[in-house]
């Protein structure tokens, strides 16, 4: 069992910025896995701000514990 929550940050091109419908799963930009939400949010913010001029690129935070232990 995992003691601390894990968070995955990744992103890529989407068909519609209002959805999570990524265009090419093979070209996802995996930023990393983080031990808490605050660090994941910092990574997400940095990646999102680096691509702010591209409306079709989106980064998300996934709570891995909800997937590992539903």
Secondary structure, DSSP 8 states (H G I E B T S, - for coil): --SS--EEEEEEEBSSTTS--BS-GGG-EEEEEESSHHHHHHHHHHHHHHTTT-TTEEEEEEEHHHHHT-
